[in-house]
Amino acid sequence: MIPRLLTEQAQRSATWFPIVSVTGPRQSGKSTLVKNAFADYTYLNLEDLELRNQANVDPISFVRNRSTHLIIDEAQYAPDLFSVLQVVSDETKQPGQFILSGSQNFLLLKQIKQSLAGRVGVLKLLPLSYAEALTAHPELTIEEFILDGGYPHLHAAHIPRSIFFESYLNSYIERDVTDYLDVRNLTTFRTFLRLCAQHVGGLIKATSLANELGATYRTVKSWMSILESSYITFSLPPYFGNLNKRLTKTPKLYFHDTGLLCYLLRIETVQDLQEHPLFGEIIENLVISETVKRYYNALKTPELYFYRDDSKIEVDLIDCTHSQTKPELIEIKSGRMYHDRFARHLRSVGTLLNVPETNRTVAMRIDSPYIDHGINVCPIRNLLLRGEPPVA
């Protein structure tokens, strides 16, 4: 298996909480991670219909007739289990009693919030980061990684991208989405996914999406919520702060996996990618989604924003995770040649927010970092391979 950065953090969490839950998108490697991280635990998968029936018919016996140190995969299929886990974990108050995982995150997290609040450490396992993918394919370029994305099975089994992602979409829509949509809307939902891909890196305007799709505003808002709760897309909020500026209040749309994004955009080769009109937005998506992964893998909550005001001054990424008062400003470019104009907005926003020059960066597809008139010009690869110390 491809080593995962979150493995050690899952084990640490099991020394703090009686219950640990690993969430994330379908096929991100959750089952493999929990079985590897907790190899001495009993593994129960509720995809097994017999086990699922036992858990639903008599959840008390299902838990109490087994020793603690249980992994319960696809736990959302037995909602009454969560109350039993609450009672059992409270009796001993020992850390690391149960490990939960599941693919239908909205159901799993709903049960956790209702029954296990304060008792569970929630970890988010996204697809492979570029750093993780390099352990399996040391020669993997950034462009190839963008096309492949990070789903572990695609890398491990060398499945053609088109075959993998078509199967992935079918499974996602049929197993994760069908219960929330009228069957007549499934084809329209696929169209909606492609439409979201075409708007990557743009402001989320539900009314415009609804008009393009021929759907209602309420439907589009509901579908956006489904995509986010199942870790297909995420929104990047605008930076506010106490500024005497009229700032954009609408978030931007990004995908957690660039491979799925490229498949939806029908991008098949590196040449297709580099010639695509959304190449800049895809590179932007890569850097921001990899930053999200880096923080989740260190058990940290990302505090990420973009800046845009009514003067059209914009900075792609404001990273406040380490400091609200001295954030890092990052402008993301797909090119290979730096121009001083790339830093114009970094300088004005940096001055406005009192951000030191050391925290102002232009990220590009170059080979070596350098400083130009106080601006850090940084290879995108260096950003993607940045380490992040875990929570102490």
MIKE-587695 format. One record per atom (N, C-alpha, C): residue in one letter; x, y, z. Coordinates in steps of 0.1 Angstrom, whole numbers, plus 5000, padded with zeros to 4 digits. Last residue first. Example, Ala and Ser with C-alpha at 12.3 -4.5 7.8 and 13.67 -1.06 7.14 Angstrom:
<pts>
S512849785071
S513749895071
S512950005079
A513249435078
A512349555078
A513249675078
</pts>
This chain:
<pts>
A500951955184
A501851905194
A501051825205
V499951865151
V499551925164
V500451865175
P502851825129
P501451795134
P501251865147
P504352045105
P504451975118
P503051945124
E504451985072
E503552055082
E503751985095
G506452045042
G506051965054
G505152055063
R505852095008
R506052155021
R505652055032
L505352014983
L506151924991
L506451985005
L504052224971
L503352094972
L504051994982
L505952424970
L504752434979
L504052304981
N507752304952
N508152334966
N506952354975
R506152304929
R506552184935
R507052194949
I506052574922
I504852514927
I505252384934
P508852774932
P508352664924
P507052604930
C508453124939
C508652984944
C508152884934
V509653414948
V509153354936
V509453204938
N508853654971
N509353514970
N508753454957
I509853994967
I508753894965
I509453754964
G511854174968
G511154144981
G510054044980
H512854174942
H512254294948
H511354264960
D512653844942
D512653954933
D512054074939
I514253544950
I513553664955
I513753774945
Y513653204941
Y514553324942
Y513653434947
P513752844935
P513152964941
P514153084941
S513652664904
S514352704916
S513752834922
D511852594883
D512652494889
D513252534903
I508352684879
I509752704877
I510452604885
R505452744878
R506052624874
R507552644870
M504952944908
M504952924894
M505552784891
A503753174932
A504053034929
A503853004915
V504853444950
V504253404937
V504753264934
T504253554983
T504853454974
T504053454961
R505053705013
R504353735000
R505053644989
N506353695037
N505053615036
N504353645023
T508353875036
T508753735037
T507553645035
E507154125039
E507554075025
E507853925025
P504354105062
P505754125059
P506054065045
V501254265060
V501954135059
V503354165055
N499254465063
N500454465071
N501154335071
L497154475046
L497054385057
L498254385066
L498154665028
L496954685034
L496754605047
T500554535019
T500654665026
T499354695034
G499354315006
G500254295017
G500454425025
V497954444986
V497154374997
V498054355009
S500054544971
S499054634976
S498254574988
R501654314966
R502254434973
R501154514979
L499854144952
L500554104965
L501054224973
H499454294930
H498354284940
H498854234953
R501954274917
R501354404920
R500354394931
A503254044909
A503254074924
A502554204927
F503054034882
F502453924890
F502353964904
R504754234873
R503254264874
R502554154882
D507154114869
D506954194881
D505454224884
H507053774859
H506953914855
H506653994868
Y508553464852
Y508053564862
Y508053704856
M507653184834
M508453304834
M507853414843
R505852984833
R507252944837
R508153064837
G502352984844
G503453004835
G504852964841
S500352974863
S500652854855
S501852864846
K500453114895
K500553134881
K500853004874
I499153254924
I499353124917
I499353144902
E500153424953
E499553434940
E500053314931
I499653424987
I500153344976
I499353374963
L500453535019
L499753575007
L500453494995
E499953435052
E500853415040
E499953445027
P499253665079
P499053545070
P500053545059
K499453785107
K500553775097
K500353655087
T497153755121
T497653885119
T498753895109
Q496553485121
Q495553575116
Q496153715113
S498653215114
S498553345120
S497453435113
H498352965103
H499352985114
H499253115121
T496253005086
T496252895095
T497152915106
C495753185066
C495753235080
C495853125090
D496553245035
D496653135044
D496853195058
I495053345007
I495453405019
I495453295030
L495353324972
L495253244985
L495853334996
D495153514951
D494553384950
D494353314963
V494053844953
V495053754957
V494453614958
E493054134935
E492754004939
E494053924943
I491154414927
I492454374932
I492154234939
K488854524918
K489354404911
K490754364915
S487754704935
S488654754925
S489354644917
D486254564953
D485554614942
D486454684931
D488454274960
D487654394963
D487054454951
R489453964972
R488954044960
R488154154965
Y491353694983
Y491053834985
Y490553894972
F490553384999
F491053464988
F490653604990
Y491653165026
Y490753255020
Y491353305006
L491852925052
L492252965039
L491153055033
E492752745075
E492152885076
E492552955063
P492352405082
P492852505073
P492052635075
T493052255112
T491952305104
T492452415095
K495151965115
K494952115116
K493752155107
L496351715112
L495251735122
L495051885125
A497951695091
A498551725103
A497551755114
N496151655070
N497151545074
N497951565086
Y495051905068
Y494251795074
Y495151675078
Y497152045057
Y496752075070
Y495951965076
R497451915032
R498651925041
R498151955055
K494951955020
K495451815024
K496551825034
V495052235015
V494052175024
V494452035029
T497152234997
T497252305009
T496252255019
E495952094976
E497052034982
E497352104996
S494052294968
S493552164973
S494752084980
I495752494959
I494852514971
I494352384977
V497152384938
V497852444949
V496952454962
L494952294921
L495952204926
L496652264939
N493652534915
N492952434922
N493952334928
E495752654899
E495252724911
E494552624920
I495652474878
I496852494886
I496552554899
I493052534869
I493352404874
I494652404882
E493352804861
E492452774872
E492652634878
G495052774839
G495452854851
G494652824863
F493552604822
F494752554828
F495152634840
L491252664808
L491152664823
L492452614829
P491752614781
P491552754786
P491452774801
H494452384776
H493052414780
H492852554785
E497052324771
E496352404761
E494952444765
Q497752164791
Q498452284790
Q497852374780
L495951944787
L495952024800
L496552154797
D496751834763
D495351884765
D495351984776
Q499351754771
Q499151864760
Q497751924761
V498751554788
V499451674793
V499251784783
T495351434781
T496751434780
T497351564786
E492551474786
E493151344787
E494651334787
I489751634797
I491251664795
I491951524797
R487051664803
R487551584791
R488951624787
L486251764827
L486551864816
L487051804803
L486151544842
L484851614839
L485051714828
Y488851484843
Y487951394836
Y486651464832
C489751704859
C490151694845
C489351594837
L488451634883
L488151764876
L488551754861
L489751394889
L488251394886
L487851524879
G492251504893
G492051404883
G490551394879
T492051684914
T492251734901
T492051634890
D489951674941
D490751594933
D490851644919
H488351874952
H489351804961
H490351724953
F487752174934
F487552024935
F488651974944
Y486152494941
Y487252404938
Y486952254940
L484752814940
L484552674938
L485852594934
K484553084963
K485053024951
K484852874951
P481953294979
P483153204979
P483453154965
T481253634980
T480853504975
T482053414974
K481853894987
K481353804998
K480953664993
T484454124980
T483554014975
T483153934987
L484454434998
L485054304995
L484054214989
R485154755000
R484054674996
R484554544991
K487054855028
K486954815014
K485654745012
N488354905053
N487455005047
N487454985032
L488354605072
L488954695062
L487954785057
N488654365091
N488154505094
N488754605085
G487954065073
G488754155080
G488154295082
F487653875048
F486853985052
F487754085060
Y488253665020
Y488753735032
Y487953855035
P485853415009
P486553545007
P487153595021
P486353055010
P485653185014
P486553305011
L486152804988
L487152894994
L486553024997
S484552494990
S484452634987
S485552704994
F484852184973
F484952264985
F484852404981
T483751854961
T484151994959
T484252064973
I483651604972
I483951614958
I484451764956
Y482851544999
Y484251574996
Y484551564981
S480251535005
S480851405001
S482251424996
S479651795011
S479551695022
S480151565018
E479851904985
E480751944996
E480751835007
L477751784971
L479051774966
L480151804977
I475551864987
I475851724985
I477251704981
S475552144983
S475752094996
S476151944996
M474952154956
M476252194960
M476552144974
W472352054957
W473351974951
W474752024954
S471052274970
S471052144976
S472152054970
K471552474952
K472052494965
K472152354972
V469952374930
V471452394929
V472152404942
T467452374941
T468052254937
T469552264936
R466952654945
R467052564957
R467652424953
Y466952744919
Y467952784928
Y468152694940
T466052484896
T465752584905
T466952624913
A467452444862
A466952394875
A466652504884
G468952484839
G467452474838
G466852414851
L471652534840
L471152394841
L469652374838
E471752804838
E472452724828
E471952574828
N470352874861
N469852914848
N470452834837
A471952764881
A470552714880
A470052754866
L474252924878
L474252774876
L472852714874
S473153164886
S473653144872
S473753004869
T472553114913
T471453154903
T471953134889
A474953054924
A473952944923
A472852984913
K478053114920
K476853184917
K475653084914
I481053114932
I479853024932
I478653114931
L483653234912
L482753254922
L481553164921
G486052984900
G485253104899
G484353114911
G487452754901
G488152874904
G487352994903
V485352594877
V486352584887
V487152714889
H483252574859
H483352704867
H484352694878
Q483452324849
Q483652444839
Q483752574847
A482652184871
A484052174866
A484452294857
C479952244871
C480852284882
C482252284878
L479252104848
L479052244849
L479952304860
R479651844856
R480451894845
R480452054845
L477651824876
L479051804879
L479951864869
F475351864860
F475651964870
F477151954874
T475251634846
T475451754838
T475951864848
R474651464867
R475951444860
R476251574852
F472051564872
F473151584883
F474551564876
T470651484850
T470851624852
T471951654862
T470651214856
T471351264844
T471651414845
L469051224880
L470451164880
L471251214867
N466451304881
N467451404882
N468851354880
R464751084883
R464751164870
R465851264870
V465051004909
V465750924899
V465751004885
D465651274931
D464651204923
D465451134912
L468251224956
L467751284943
L466551204938
Y469151094977
Y468851234979
Y468351304967
D469850844970
D468850854980
D468450994983
T471950884951
T470550844946
T469550864957
V474450934962
V473551054958
V472151014955
D475950714967
D475950824976
D474950924974
R475450524946
R475450474960
R475450594970
E475350644921
E474350534924
E474350504939
I477350834922
I475950884920
I475050774924
Y479650674928
Y479250794936
Y477850834934
S479650484907
S479450444921
S479050564930
N479950664885
N478850574886
N478550524900
L482450774891
L481250854891
L479950774892
Y484150554890
Y483950624902
Y482650714902
S483850474863
S483450384874
S483150454887
E485150704853
E483750664849
E483150574859
F487650684864
F486750794868
F485350774864
F488750434853
F488550464868
F487550564871
I488650484825
I487950374831
I487650394846
S490350704823
S488950714818
S488050604824
R492850614833
R492050724840
R490550724836
P493550274836
P493350384828
P492450494834
I495150164866
I493850164858
I493850284849
H497150084884
H497450134871
H496250124861
A496750024910
A496349914900
A496649964886
A497650244924
A498150114928
A497950004917
H496350464913
H497850464913
H498350314916
L493750404917
L494150434904
L495650424903
H493650374945
H493450254937
H493950274922
P493950634956
P494950534957
P494850424947
Y493450944939
Y492750824944
Y493650704944
G494551184930
G495151114941
G494350994946
G495251264895
G494551284908
G495151194919
D496151244869
D495851124877
D494951154889
L496551514862
L495651424854
L495251304862
I498251604882
I497051674880
I496051584872
F500451434877
F499651414889
F498251484888
E501351534853
E500851394854
E499951374866
E502251784863
E501151774852
E500551634852
I504251714881
I503051784886
I501951774876
T505451374874
T505451524873
T504151584879
L506951104890
L505651164887
L505751324886
E509050954898
E509251034886
E507951114882
P508150794919
P509150904922
P509350994910
H505450664928
H505950704915
H506850814916
A505050634955
A504750524947
A505350544933
T505850874966
T506450754972
T506150634963
L504251054952
L505651044948
L506350924954
A501951054966
A501950984953
A503350964948
E502651214988
E502351074990
E502450994977
A502951464975
A504051404983
A503851254985
Y500351504965
Y501451484956
Y502651424963
S498051304985
S498751424982
S499851404971
L495351094978
L496751114980
L497251254976
P492151224990
P492951144981
P494451184984
L491651275026
L491451315012
L492251225003
L490451215056
L491351155047
L490951185033
K490051365086
K489551375072
K490651325063
L488851255118
L489951285109
L489451285095
V487651335149
V487251315135
V488451355126
G487351175179
G488251255171
G487951225157
V484651175202
V485251125190
V486151225183
R483251285222
R483851155225
R484651105213
G481951515214
G482951525226
G483651395228
A479151345203
A479851475204
A480751475216
L477751115196
L479051105200
L479851235202
S475151165186
S475351065197
S476751075203
Q475051365166
Q473851345175
Q474251265187
K477451355153
K477051485160
K475951455170
I477451095143
I478451135153
I478051265160
Q475251115125
Q475151025137
Q476251065148
K476451295107
K475151325114
K474951245126
L478651155097
L478851275106
L477551315113
L477250955083
L478150925093
L478351045103
L475851095063
L475151015073
L475950985085
F477851235050
F476751315056
F475951235066
N479451025040
N479951115051
N478851195058
Q479550735032
Q478550825031
Q478650925043
S481750575039
S481850645027
S480750755025
G483450535071
G482350525062
G482450605050
S484550425103
S484750475090
S483550465082
L485850425137
L484650425127
L485150475114
I487050245163
I487450315151
I486350305141
F487150235199
F486450205186
F486950295175
Q488950295219
Q488150175220
Q487550135206
G490850505225
G491050405214
G490250285214
P490750545261
P490950595247
P491150475237
Q488150475284
Q489550445279
Q489650495264
K485750485297
K486450615294
K487950585290
T484050285304
T485450265307
T486250395306
E481550405298
E481650315310
E483150305314
D481650545274
D481550625287
D481750535299
S481550345256
S482850415257
S482850505270
V478950245259
V480050155262
V481350245264
V477450475251
V477250415265
V478550335268
Q478250515225
Q478350625235
Q478350565249
L477650275213
L479050315214
L479250425224
V474850305214
V475450195221
V476950225223
S474450515196
S474050535210
S474750425219
F475350395172
F476150505178
F475750535192
L473750195163
L475050155170
L475650275177
D471650295150
D471450275164
D472750235171
P472450295123
P472350425130
P472250405146
A474250135103
A473550095115
A473450215125
Y475550255082
Y474450165079
Y473750105091
Q477750395091
Q476450465089
Q475250375086
A479950235091
A479150235103
A477850305101
E481950135073
E480550175068
E479550175080
D483549955099
D483550025086
D482150035081
I484749955129
I483449935123
I483450025110
I487149795148
I486949885137
I485649855130
L487549775183
L486749735171
L486949845161
H488249765211
H489249765200
H488649705187
T486349535231
T486649665225
T487849655216
S485049215221
S485949295229
S485949435223
R481549155218
R482849155213
R483749245222
N479049185228
N479549045227
N480949035221
R478549455226
R478949405239
R479449255238
V477849505199
V479049565205
V479449495217
F475649335194
F476749345184
F477949405190
S474049375216
S474749255215
S475949265205
I473049635207
I473749615220
I474549495220
P471849595182
P473149675183
P473849655196
D470149395167
D470549395181
D471849465183
V469549475141
V468549405148
V468849415163
N471849605131
N470549675132
N469549615140
A473849415134
A474049545140
A472749625141
Q472849205118
Q473049185132
Q473149325140
N472849335093
N471649285099
N471749265114
R475549365089
R474749475090
R473449445096
L476449095088
L476849185099
L475949305100
E475149035064
E474848955076
E475249035088
L476149205045
L474749215048
L474449145061
D478949395046
D478549255048
D477149255053
E479249655051
E478849615037
E478449475037
L480349675076
L478849665075
L478349655060
N483049505087
N482549585076
N481049565074
L485249495113
L483949465109
L483449555098
Y488249385128
Y487649465117
Y486349405113
T489849425158
T488849335150
T488249425140
Y493249545159
Y491849555162
Y491049455153
D495849535151
D495449445161
D493949455165
A496149745133
A496249605128
A495749505138
F495550015127
F495049945139
F495049795136
A496650105103
A497050175115
A496650105128
N495449925085
N496949925086
N497349995100
K492749975088
K493249845090
K494749835092
V492750255082
V492350205095
V492850065098
L493650245054
L494350325065
L493950265079
T491650095041
T493050055041
T493850125052
S489450265045
S489450125050
S490950075051
K490250505031
K489950505045
K490050365051
G490850575005
G491750485012
G491550475027
S489050704990
S490250784994
S491250695002
Q486650594982
Q487850544977
Q489050624979
R484650884989
R484650744985
R486050714978
P486251125010
P485551084998
P485550934996
G485951105047
G486651145034
G485851095022
T486751005080
T485851045070
T486651085057
V487250815108
V487950865096
V486950885085
S487050855143
S486250845130
S487150895119
V487550705174
V488150785163
V487350755150
I486850715208
I486350675194
I487050765184
P488150815230
P487650675230
P487250625217
F491151005223
F489650985223
F489250845224
W493950975225
W493251095231
W491751075233
T494950765212
T495450785225
T494750895233
A493850805187
A493350695195
A493950685209
S495451005177
S494151035181
S493550925189
R497750855170
R497850955181
R496450985186
Q496650715148
Q497150645160
Q497250735172
A496250925131
A495050845135
A495450765148
Q498851015127
Q497851105134
Q496651025138
E499850805112
E500450835126
E499450925134
T498250835088
T498350705097
T498750735111
L498451045072
L497451055083
L497550935092
L500150985052
L500651075062
L499751085074
R500450655040
R499650775042
R500150855054
P502150455016
P502050515030
P501250645030
I500350244995
I501050364995
I500950425009
M500849885000
M500050005000
M500950135000
</pts>
